[in-house]
Every structure is written in structure tokens, then in C-alpha cells.
Amino acid sequence: MEKRRLGRTDLDVPILCLGTMMFGDQINEPDAAAQMDACLDREINFFDTAELYTVPPKPETQGEAERIVGRWMATRKNRADMIIATKVSGRSPMTWIRDGEATRLTREQIFHAVDRSLKNLQTDYIDLYQLHWPDRGVQNFGGARDGYIHYDEKGVPFEETLNALGDLVTAGKIRHIGVSNETAYGVMRFLHEAKIGGLPRMVSIQNAYNLANRTFEMGLAEIAMEEQVGLLAYSPIGQGALTGKYLGGQKPKGSRGEMFGRLNRYETPQAEEAIGGYVALANQFGVHPAAFAMQFVTTRPFLTSNIFGARGMDQLEIILSSLEVNWTAEMERAVNELHGRIQNPCP
């Protein structure tokens, strides 16, 4: 398993990372354990979770993904072999996460969230602790296609959030820190505050990135390369859309689209044409569309690790098979030609 350096740390992580967003709802605990075992057998010891998960978020399953990972590690007695990433929720009205208080990236809330995640994960340290989304107003989760909006509310100061994280690093509760669903401005502000305050640097950026959404390349990719704050890509298969299973309005039984909806990011006016085109390219090259989409992301020079989720073992095997795909110059040209005609239909 190829590994890449996590930021400017001394930690190398595998190029594939198991995402646990579906653990505790779509994926029950025995099946989740089977997936984790299979990944570890393939030398994938990097798992990503969050205090929010499972998704769709709801009070009765909040934190269950962390608890499932924690119980699995406790049973296998393998914590020292694992690299565990989790996240604290940014600003939101989901008061049930904080016992009646809206979530914010304040010092008090971050300390509370870290301690609960440590308990859920049955560990005394977290390898990578990430801000799930910003505290300030930004256009996330598909909002960018509505045009730029300037928010007057600036949110919790960057230095307050970073100082809290720094104290948790000093205390040994977290090893490294990162951001998620963040902008170029936000990443550079955190790097600036770290430099002037002698505080820990952000080591990674966990943002959506796939064939139908390459917006990371505009600004953030340069930061990832020049500042060594690499991409942890999520949704490399576009919530399953890049397999082609939702083309023509299909909603296969048991799929996330059929169970929960929430596919609006991949239902834009040009999405059907673009996704259909990428599926056709995969078939042309004799590669499963999911493996094709995965390997496109994995081969990017600014990527540190590619975060995937799988509904079952059959999907997991297809995803793992992507590592056997020889990404050729011909594939690169074909993908970029289609991207040039239909750019980022699903931001």
C-alpha cells in the first residue's frame, strides 16, 4: 500500500482511507467490523469519522460511528496500529449535538467535543482532529453554484479556535490538526495564525473532490502543494453518482439516493451529461466506473489520501480494485477533454 506524508509531520498515511459516515445506520455494526477488518488486511489503517456521524445526522445516531470504531479497536486491541481521524462540528443549529446549545468552534465546545470523541473511540489520543466545517459563514455543500455571498458574521476568531487546538495538542489528546470543507482564505488564515502565534499548523484539508467537482484545483491545490497541507478527498465517487446508478432518474433500491435523497449536489442541469460522459469513458477503457473515478482522485499530486465509503463488501472490493488501475496519459487526456467542455457541474 503506497503511503504519503501527512503535511509536514513525520506521519505517513495510506493513499486510501476508510470513511465511516454510514456506520450505525446504512451499515450495521457487524458489517462495519467486517469492512474494517478487510481494510486492515489490505494495509489500510487510516479511518475517518466525526462526532456528527452517522449521516444523515439525527440525535439518535449522533456519535455512533465513533463508538463502532472504538468498540472494534477495543475488541481487536489494535489502537497502536491505527491512524484515527475525527472531526468537531462547525457552526450549526443542531443543538442536540451540544445538549441544547448551537454548535460553535469555541474553546469550551472544542474541549467538550474532544473529550466525548475520546470516550466514544475508547482511546486517549486522536491522530488527526479536524474542523468539520467553518464557524464563519461560507458557501458549502453545493452552495457555491448559487453565486458568491459575502457574510458579515465572521464567527469565532481563528486564533481562539487554533489556541484551543494547540492546548489539546500540548495535552496529548490530539496529535495533528486539519480543516474540512474549508476555503483558500480559511486555510491561509489558520497557517498565518499558527506562524505568528507559534501554534500547530493545519496538516490537511478534507474537501469534496471528484471528476464532477474539481473546484479544489482553483486555489486550494496550490496551497496543498506549496504549504504541504494535502487533500483528504471525500466523495471521490460523488455519493455513488459517478457509478452511473442514478442516471436517467434511477434510484436503485437500498441506495443512499433511494433511502435518504440528499443528492441535490449531483442533480444540477449539467450533471447528467457530465456523469454519463465519465461513465462512458470508464467503460471505454474497460474499467468499472467506480474504480475509474477513485483512481482519478488517487493519482492527483496534491492528494494525501482518498476517503471512500462502501455500502457492502462487493462495493468495497470494487473500490480496492481501483489501486490496480494503471492511470494512463490517454485516460488523463480524455478526462480533461470532457472536463473542459463541462467544468465542475457538481460543486
N, C-alpha and C positions, 0 to 999 in steps of 0.2 A: 504494500500500500504506500503510494507516494505521500510524503508529508511536506508541509510548508511552514515556514516560521510565522508565528503569531506576532505581528507587529515588530517592535524592537525588543521583544522578550527573548528568553532562552528556551521558550516552549515551542516545539514542533507539533502540529496537529495534522491528522489525515485530511486528504483533499475532499473526502465525503464526511458529512456529519448527519447523524440521525436526528430528525426533528420529531418532537413528541406532542405536537399540538392536538392530535386526535386521541391521545391516550386518555382513557377514562370516559369516553362517550362512544365515538365510532369504533374505537379499538379497545376491547376489554383487557383486563389485566393479564390473563394467561397469554393472549395473543401478543400483547405488548412485550411480555417477557420473552416470548419466542423470537420476536424481532430483535430485541436487544442481544439475545444470545447469538443469533445469526450474524449480526453486525460485528460483535466482538470476535467471532470466529474468523471474520474477514479482516481483522485488524482495524475495524472502525470503532475506536474507543472514545470518540468525541460525540457527546449527546447535548442537544439544545432544548431547553424547556423555558418556562416562565411562571411567575406567580399567578398569572391570569388563566393559564391553560387548565381545562380543555377549551376548545373553540368549536362552535360559537360560545362566547362567555356567558355563564349563568351562575348564580350563587351556589347552587347545589353541587357543582363540579369544579369550582374555583380551587386551584391548587392540587387537584387530583393527579395531574400529570407528574408534578414534582413528587408526590407521595408514591406513585407507582415506581418511578425511577429509584427513589430512596429505598423502598422495600426490596426491589430487585438487587441493588447493591448490597444491602444488608444480608440478604439470603446468600448471594454469591461470594460475599466477603472480598470484594474486588475494588473497593473505593480507590485504593492507591494506584490501580491500573487505569482509572478512568479520567477523562477530561470533561468536566461538567460545566455547562454554561446555563445560566438562567437570567431572568430579567425582572426589573421592577417597573410597574405600570407608570406611565406618564400621566399628564393631566387628563382627567375624565370625570364624568358624572356617575361612574359606577361606585356608588357609596358602599355597596356590600363588600367590596374588597377591603375597605378600611373601617369596617364596623360603624357605618353611618356617616363617614366623612368622605368628601370627594377626593380622589387620588391626586397627589401633587408630588413633585420631586424635591420636597423639603428635607432637611436633615432628619427631623423626627420621623417622617414617614419612611425614608430610606432605611434608617436603623431598624424600624419595626419590620419592614418587608424582608430585610436580610435575615433577621433572626427567625422569622417564620419560615423562610425558604430553607435555612439550615436545618430546622426541625423537620420540615417535610422531607428533605433529602437525606435525613439521618447522617449528617456529616458535620464537621466542624470548620470546613472551608469550602468556598466556591472558586473554581478555577477562573471563570470569566463571568463577571457581573455586568449586565448591560442595561441601559436606559431604554425601555421598550419603545417609547416614542417621546418626543419633546414635551416639556412643560408649557412652553410658549405655543401660541397659535401657529400652525403650519398646515399646508395642504397635503394630507397623507391619504393613503389607501384609495387611490384613484381620483382624489380631488383635484389634481393638477390639471386635468383636462377642462376644468371649468374656467381656466384663466387665472392669472395671478391675483391674489388677495393680500393686502397688507393688513396685518393685525396690530392694533395699538397696544394690546396687552402683551407685555414682554415675558411674563411668567416669573418663576423663581429664578434669581440670579444664577448665572453659570457658576460663579465662584462658590456659592453656597452648596450647590449640588456636588461640585468637584471636591470641595473641602470635606464634605461628609464621606464621600467615597474614599478619599485619601486616608481619613482616620480609620476606616474599616480595613483598608489595606495594611496600615500600621498595626492594627489589632490582630491581623492574621485571619480575619474572617473571609476576605476575598483576596485573590492573588493578582488578578488583572481586571481592567475595566474596558467597556466598549459602549458604543451607541447603536441605535437601531431606528429605522425609519427617520433618518436624520438628513439634513441638508448640508451643502458645502459650507454655508455660513456657520451652522451649528458646530460642525466638526472643527473648523478652524478656530472658532471661539474657545472651544474646550482645549485645543492644543495651545492656544495663546495663554489661557489661564494657568495651564499646567506649567508652562515655561516661566512665567513671571512669578508664580507662587511656589515653585519647587514641588509641584504636586504630580501624582501619577498621570501618565499620558493615556489617552484612549488608544487601544491596540487594534480595534476592529470596527467595522461598520456593517451592521446586519440590515440590508435593504433588499427589496424585491428586485430581481434581475432575471430576465429570461429572453427568449427570442422575440417576444411580442412587447417587451418593455426593457429597452436598453438605455433608459434615461440616466442610469448611473454613469454612463460613459461621458456625460456632459458635465464636467466639473469634478465629480467625486472620484472618478477613475484616476485622474491626475494626482489628487490628494493621496489616494491609496498607494500609488506608486512612489511619489516623491517623499511622502511623510511616513511611509511604512505603516499605514493604517488600512489593512487589507479588507476586502469584501468577504463577508459571510453571506452568501447569496441565499435568499429564501424564495420560495415559489419558482424553482427552476423549470417546472413543468406547467406553470400558470394554473395552480389549483386543479390540475388534471386536464385543463383545456387543450394543452398542446399535444395530448394524445389523440385528439380529434373526436373524442367521445361525445362532445356537446355540439358538434357541427350539425347544422340543419335543425337546430332547436331540440335535439335529443336530450333526454335526461335519464340515463340508464338507472335502473332500479338499484338502490343501495349506494349510489354515488353521492358525493357531497352536494352536488347540484340538485339532485332529486330530494335529498333529505333536508337540506338547510337553505337552498338558494344561495344567496350571497356571492353570485358570480358576476355582478354588475361590472366589475373591472374588466371582464373578458367578454362583455356583450356590447361593446361600443360599435359604431357604424362600420368601421373597417376591420373589426376583429375577425369576422367570419372569413373574409378574403385572405387576410394575413395568415391566420392559423391554418386554414385549409392549404395555403401555399407551403407552409413549413412541413405539414404532414405529408404532402405530396413529395417534397424534397427528400424527406426521410425514406419514404417508400422507394423513391428513385435510386437511392444509394443502398437499398437493401437493409436498412436499419429500422428497428422499432422506433416509432415517433417519440416515445418517452426517453429511450436511450439516446436518441439524436439530440433532443432538447437538453438532456442532462450533460452530455459531453461537450456541447457548445459552451455551456457555462463553465464547466470544469477546466477547459483549456484557455480561459482568459488569463492574461498575465497579471492582472490586478486582483485576482481571486485568491483568497486564503483557503476557504473551504466552502463546499456546496451542500447546503442543508436540504435534505429531502424528507418526504413523508410517504408512507406506503399504507394502503388500506389493508393489505394482506400479504402473505408470503409470496404469492405469484407476482404481485406488483414489486415487491422488494427484489426479487430475482431479476426482473427486467431492469430495474434501476442499477443494481450492482453490475449487470452486464454492460452498462454504458462504459465502464472502465476498459473494456476490451475493444471499443470502437476506435479505429485509427482515424483521427480527425485530419482530413486531407486539405490541401490547398484548394482543391476543386470544391469541397464542401464549403470552405470559407468563402470562396467567390460566389457560390450560389446563394448562400445565406445573406451575404452583404448586398447582392443584387436585389433580392426581394426586400430587404430592409430599406434600401434606397428608394424603392417605389412606395412602400407603406411603412413609414417610420413611426415606431412606438405607438401602435394603436391602443395599447392597454397600459397606460402609465399608472 
